Amino acid sequence: MTLQLRWGILATGNIAQVFADGVRLSRFGTLTAVGSRSLKTAKNFARRFHIPQAYGRYSDLLKDPQVDAIYIATPHPSHVEWAVKAARAGKHILCEKPLAMDWRETRRMVEAARKYRLFLMEAFMYRCHPQTEKLVELIRRKAIGDLHLIQASFGFEAPVDLKNRLFSRKLGGGGILDVGCYPVSIARLVAGTITGKLFADPVEVRGAGRLGKESEVDEYAMAVLKFSGGVTAEISCGIRALQENNVILHGSKGTIQVTDPWLPSWQGGFSKILLQKKGRRPQEIIVQSQDGLYSREADHVAACIRQGLTQSPAMGWNDSLGNMRVLDLWRQALGMS
């Protein structure tokens, strides 16, 4: 690759716009091309973000020799198709979460990246932020003693619209795949950290929730994850249930609260972690980031590729596979497949 990682954006929805804006403000990325199912839509997107090349077919985007990496921003069900095709085309891949619809599809994507020796990462942008690094540091040095309980939530209230992908079973709708993957991810990160690992997989998953009568997707759900060593996680999510959207860790000597774990300092600036030790006043730990959340993610990918890595140390392949396994079990507990 050149000094700048040349990005191709595959799809033009809301998250594609957010990421494109992040790349535009990044240090080591440049927007080279965009692909859509409509040439008109691609040209409008390209005009807005000053992208030199626009394509009316995703396959044409993958053929562009000026593109180093593809950002896949399509709905969940087509992630596996375009990730495999991007790998065959020799493109590095950053794919929106969840990486796929289930564990089997995730494995196909990983195998394709491994076969062609290309970078592949699931786009959990919060994993690239210094706030998450600080949280890991606090856990490692046992700032709250022995960890016992993890609580994490991510939920919002959306009006029922069966035309919206959130309420479409066919398009992978529901809270678990859309936002439940975040609490699962951080619970596994934290549980792994206390044992000196990058992540840990639960030994037991129990779930419950509500399926919409019309949508047949999980509109809100909760789960209990039990990890070896006695650590338990209570997680919840929803597309029809506004929640706290925070992370609280309970230990033998106090608690840690992350008030904005998923979108810390969106455009750069400050975020904070609250540390409460028994018998002491609460402590605010301020975390500063000069760059925006998605700019950091884009630069993280660029740094990994420059180093010749095929996996990110922040979100590796086995981490994504383990996360998807839990999501599969959680949905099965609600009677979904």
N, C-alpha and C positions, 0 to 999 in steps of 0.2 A: 504494500500500500504506500501511497504518498504520505507526506507529513500530515495531511488532513484525511480523515476517514470519509470517503465519499458515500453518502447515504442515498438509498432509494426507498421511498415510502410506498408501501403496498396497501392501498385503500385510503379513503379520504374522510372518514368519520371524525367524531369529536376527539377521540384519543389520538388519532393521527395528527390532528391539528395541534393538540397540546405538545406532542413529541416534536413535531416539525418546528414549533416555536422554540423548544428547548435546544434542538440542534443548531438553530440559527444563532443562538446566544452562547453556544458552547465554544470551548477553546480549540478542540481538535477535530471538529466535525464540520462537514459542509453538505448542504442539500443539493443533490445532483439531478435526481429524477423522481417523478411520482407516477404511479399507475393506478388506474381506476377502471371500473367496468364501463365507464362512459368517458369518451375523449373530452367532451365539454366540461364534465366535472373535474377531470384531471387538469385541464387548462386553467379553470377557475382557481383551483388549489395552487397550481404552480404560480399563477399571477399574484396570489395573496402572499405567498412565502418566498417569492423571487427565486423560483426553481427553474433552471434552464430548460429541462426536458419534461414533457408530459406524454403519457401513453394511455390509450383507450383500452388496453388489455394488460392484465397482470403479466402474461407470458412475455409481452414485448419489453416490459420493465426488466425482467430477468435476463434478457439478451443484451442489455446495454453494457458494453465493455468498460464504461466510465464509472460504473457502480461497484463499490467494494462490499457493501453490507446492505441487507434488506431489513427494514422494520415492518413486521407483519401486524397490521391493525384491523384485520377482518374479524367478523364474529367468530366465536369459538370453534364451530364445527369445521371450518375450512383452514384452521391453523396447520393441521398435519399435512394437507395437500400441498400448500404453498411453501411450507418449510422444507419438505422433501424435494420439491421442484427447485427451490432456491439453492439447496445443497448440490443438486445435480448440475446446476448452472455455475457452481463455484463461488457462490456468494455466502459471506458470513451472515448470521441470523440473530436478530433480537426479536423475540416474539412476545406479543402481549400475553398477560396471564388470563386465565389459566393456560398453561402451555398447550394443552389439548383437551379433548372431551373426557378422556379416561386414561388409565395407566398404560393400556396397550398402545394407544395412539402416541402417547408421550415416548414410549420405548422406540417406536418407529422413527420419530424425529431424532432421538439421540443416536440411533444406529446410523441414520443418514449422515449426521454431522461427523460421527466417528469414521465412517467409511471414506468420506471425502476430506477428512482432516480440516474441518472448518469450525469456526467459533459458533456456539449456540448458547443463548441465555434466555431464561424466562424473565420478562420485564417487571420484576418486583423492584421498582425504583427506590423504595425506602431502604432496601438492603445496601444501596450505594451511598447512603447519607451518613455524615459523621455522628448524627444522633444515635443511630443504630450501633455504630462502632463504640460510642460512649456507653451505651446500655450493656453491651457485651463486656466491656472493661469492668464495669461496676459488678457484674455477676461474677466474673473471674476472680476478682479480689474479695469476694464475699462481703460486699458492702452492707448486706442485710442478713448476713449469716447463711445458714443452710436454707436453700429454697424449698418451699412446700407447695405453694399454689400459684398458678398462672391464670389470670383472667384477661380475656381479650375480646373485643367486639368491633364489628363494623356493619352498620345498618343504616338505611335511609328509607324515607316514605315516598314512594312513587305512585301516582294514580294508575289504576289498572287500565292497560291499553294492550289488547291482544295483538296489535300490529307492531308493538314495540318488542325488540329482541329480548328484553328483560322478562317478558311474560310469554315467550314463545318456547315451548318444549323443543321444537325442531331446531331452534337456533341456540340451544344450550342455556335457556333462561333460568331464572331462579337465583336466590341469594348465595347459595353455597359456592357455585362456580364463579359467580361474578365478584363477590366480596368476601365470602367465607374463606377463600384461599389465603387471605391475609392473616387472620387470627391463627389458622393452622400453621402457616409459615413461621410466624414469630414464636408460637409455642414450641415448635420443633427446634428453632434456633436457640431459644433460651434453655430448653431441656438438654440440648447437646452441649451448650457452653459449660454447664456445671460439671460435665464429665471430661472436659478438654477436647471436645469434638466440634465440628462445624454445625452439626445438627443431630437430632435423635428422632427415631421413629417410635410412636406409641405402641405399647403391647396390647392395648385394648381401646376400642372406639365405640362409644355409645351415643346415639343421636336421637333427636325428636324434633318435630316441627309441624308446620301447617302447609299443606298443599292447596293451592287455589282450586276452587271448584271448576272455574272456566279455564284457567291457564294450565292447570295440572303441574305447575312448577312450585318449588319450595319458596313460599313468600316470606317466611321467617323460620329460623331453625336454631337449635342449640346442640352442643355436643360436649361430652366429657372425654378427655383423652388421658389415659393412665400411662405413665412412663415408668421404666424400671428405676429403682432407687427411691420410690415413694412420691415422686412429683406428679401432681395432677393439674390438668388444664381445663378450665371452664370457658368455652368459646361460644359466641353467638353471632348471627348475621341476619340480614333481611333486606328485602327490597320494598317491604310494606311495614317496616317497623323502625322508626328512628331510634338509634341507640347512642350510648355514650361515646363510642368510637375511640376507646382508649385501651391502654394496657396497664394492669396493676399486678405487681409481683409481691407475694407475701413470703417473708422469710422468718427465721427464728429470732432475728434481731431488728426487724422493721419491715418497711414496705418501700417499693419503688413504683412511681406512677409516671407513665408517659402520656401526656394529655393529647398529643397530636402525633401518633406513631406512624400513620400511613402517608400523610402529606406534610412532613415537616418543612418549614421555611420554603414554601413553594417557589418563590422568586428570589431566594437567597435572603439572608438575614439571620434572625435568632430563633431558636426553639429551646425548649427547656424540659428537664427531667426533674421530678420532685422526689427527694430522698427523705424519708421519715424514719429515723432510728429511735428505738425505744428510749424514752426518758430525755430526748433531745428536741430542740426546735426543728421544724421542717427546713430542709435545705433546698434551694433552687440551684440546679446545675445548668448553666447556660451553655448552649452549643451554637457556635457561629458557623455559617456557611456563606461564602462569598458568591457562590454560584447557585442557580435555581435547581430544583429537584431533578427535572428531566435533562437539564444541561449536564449535571453531574453523571447521570446514567449514561448519556451518550459518550461523555469523555471516559467513563469507566470502560465501556466497550472498546473504545479506540485504544486505550492503554493496554488492555488485555491482548488485542490483536497485534499491536506493535511488539509485544513481548513473545509472540508466537503461541499464545495460549489458545486452546480450543474450549476451555471452560473458565467460568468466572469464579474466583475464590469467594465471592459474595453470594453466588447462587449457582452451584454446580449441577451437573446432570443428575447425580444420585439424589441430590436435594429435591429437585423437581419431581423425580420419579416417586420419592417418598411422600412428597406433598400430595401428589395426585392419588396415590394409594389411599391416603386418609380421606380425601374428598370422595373417592369411590365408596368407601365404607360408610361415610356419613350419609350419602345420598341413598345407599341401599337400606340404611336403617329407617329411612322415611318411605321406603317402598318404591324408590325411583331406580331407573337403570339407564 
